[in-house]
Amino acid sequence: MVDFNSPLVHPCLLSKNLHVLSDSDEFSSDFVKMHEWEIQYQNGEIKVERAPGTGNRRYIRATIPFSIYLSWDKELRKAKDKSSLTLPSKVIRATKDFFEEGIYKNQELKPFFPKPRENKKKFTLNIELVGSTVKFSYVTA
């Protein structure tokens, strides 16, 4: 006889880190999906969001005016064509230039941008939208 009221978990999903939720389980307000974006800061055209990602790696996503992005991106300022349209989908930048010489000079925004996961000499920005605003994301340390 099969009990259709209890979940059947595939053996490859059996782990001390996973928990089976039934339809009757109630979620508390503390429950957040790992890919769910939450607004951390919003002021005018600037929006900074965060997603839990994993225990050690948070995700940051920001939408900012291109003029602000350009002030943070030293390499793009050196380029002949300083258009947001020249940005590829993945941008590798010097951590020191982008954070310490860029973002962290703005005391209002500094608390919302933790250092990237790579946290070495270079890190990767994922460019999601370009135009008069730039939307980018990265993985924190």
C-alpha positions as CSV (number, residue, x, y, z in Angstrom):
1,M,0.0,0.0,0.0
2,V,1.3,3.5,-0.8
3,D,0.7,6.4,1.5
4,F,0.2,9.4,-0.8
5,N,0.0,11.8,2.2
6,S,3.7,11.6,3.0
7,P,6.4,12.9,0.7
8,L,8.7,10.5,-1.0
9,V,12.2,11.9,-1.2
10,H,14.6,10.7,-4.0
11,P,17.7,9.2,-2.4
12,C,20.1,11.7,-4.0
13,L,18.2,14.5,-2.0
14,L,18.6,12.8,1.4
15,S,20.9,15.0,3.4
16,K,21.1,16.5,6.9
17,N,21.0,19.9,5.2
18,L,17.6,19.4,3.5
19,H,14.2,19.3,5.0
20,V,11.0,18.1,3.3
21,L,8.1,20.6,3.6
22,S,4.6,19.4,3.4
23,D,1.7,21.4,2.2
24,S,0.6,21.8,5.8
25,D,3.8,23.4,6.9
26,E,3.3,27.0,7.7
27,F,6.1,29.4,6.9
28,S,7.1,32.0,9.4
29,S,7.8,35.6,8.5
30,D,11.5,34.7,9.0
31,F,11.4,32.3,6.0
32,V,13.3,33.7,2.9
33,K,13.9,31.9,-0.3
34,M,17.6,31.8,-1.2
35,H,17.0,33.6,-4.5
36,E,14.5,36.1,-3.2
37,W,15.7,39.7,-3.6
38,E,15.0,42.2,-0.8
39,I,15.4,45.9,-1.1
40,Q,18.2,47.2,1.2
41,Y,18.3,50.8,0.1
42,Q,16.3,52.9,-2.3
43,N,16.6,56.6,-3.0
44,G,15.5,58.1,-6.2
45,E,17.0,56.2,-9.1
46,I,19.3,54.2,-6.8
47,K,18.2,50.8,-5.6
48,V,20.3,48.2,-3.8
49,E,18.9,44.7,-3.3
50,R,20.3,41.6,-1.5
51,A,19.5,37.9,-1.7
52,P,20.7,35.3,0.8
53,G,22.3,33.1,-1.8
54,T,24.1,30.7,0.5
55,G,25.3,30.9,4.1
56,N,28.7,32.3,3.1
57,R,27.8,34.0,-0.2
58,R,25.3,36.8,-0.4
59,Y,24.2,38.4,-3.7
60,I,24.1,42.1,-4.2
61,R,22.2,43.7,-7.1
62,A,22.2,47.5,-7.7
63,T,20.4,49.7,-10.2
64,I,22.1,53.1,-10.4
65,P,22.3,56.0,-12.9
66,F,25.0,55.5,-15.5
67,S,26.7,58.7,-14.3
68,I,27.3,57.2,-10.9
69,Y,28.4,53.9,-12.4
70,L,30.9,55.7,-14.6
71,S,32.3,57.5,-11.5
72,W,33.0,54.1,-9.9
73,D,34.4,52.4,-13.0
74,K,37.9,53.6,-13.5
75,E,38.5,51.4,-16.6
76,L,35.4,52.7,-18.4
77,R,36.4,56.3,-17.7
78,K,39.7,55.6,-19.5
79,A,38.0,54.1,-22.5
80,K,37.5,56.0,-25.7
81,D,33.8,55.2,-25.8
82,K,32.4,55.8,-22.3
83,S,28.9,54.5,-23.1
84,S,27.1,52.0,-21.0
85,L,26.3,50.2,-24.2
86,T,29.9,49.1,-24.4
87,L,29.7,47.1,-21.2
88,P,29.8,43.3,-21.7
89,S,27.5,41.0,-19.7
90,K,30.5,40.1,-17.4
91,V,32.8,42.9,-16.3
92,I,36.1,42.1,-14.5
93,R,37.4,45.1,-12.5
94,A,40.0,45.8,-9.9
95,T,38.5,45.5,-6.4
96,K,40.5,48.4,-5.0
97,D,39.5,50.8,-7.8
98,F,35.8,49.9,-7.9
99,F,35.2,49.7,-4.1
100,E,37.8,51.8,-2.3
101,E,38.3,54.4,-4.9
102,G,34.6,54.4,-6.1
103,I,31.7,53.1,-4.1
104,Y,33.3,53.6,-0.6
105,K,33.8,57.3,-1.2
106,N,30.0,57.6,-1.0
107,Q,29.4,57.3,2.7
108,E,25.6,56.9,2.2
109,L,26.0,53.9,-0.1
110,K,29.1,52.3,1.5
111,P,27.2,50.1,4.0
112,F,25.1,48.4,1.3
113,F,28.0,47.2,-0.8
114,P,30.1,44.5,1.0
115,K,33.3,43.5,-0.7
116,P,33.0,40.9,-3.5
117,R,33.6,37.2,-3.0
118,E,36.9,37.1,-4.8
119,N,38.0,40.0,-2.5
120,K,41.4,39.9,-4.1
121,K,42.7,42.1,-6.8
122,K,39.9,41.6,-9.3
123,F,36.2,40.6,-9.2
124,T,33.3,40.0,-11.6
125,L,30.2,42.2,-12.1
126,N,27.3,40.7,-13.9
127,I,25.7,43.5,-16.0
128,E,22.0,42.9,-16.3
129,L,20.8,46.2,-17.8
130,V,22.4,49.2,-19.6
131,G,21.2,52.6,-20.7
132,S,20.6,55.7,-18.7
133,T,20.7,53.3,-15.7
134,V,23.0,50.3,-15.1
135,K,21.9,47.2,-13.2
136,F,24.6,44.9,-12.0
137,S,25.1,42.1,-9.5
138,Y,27.9,40.4,-7.8
139,V,28.6,37.8,-5.1
140,T,29.9,38.9,-1.7
141,A,32.6,37.5,0.4
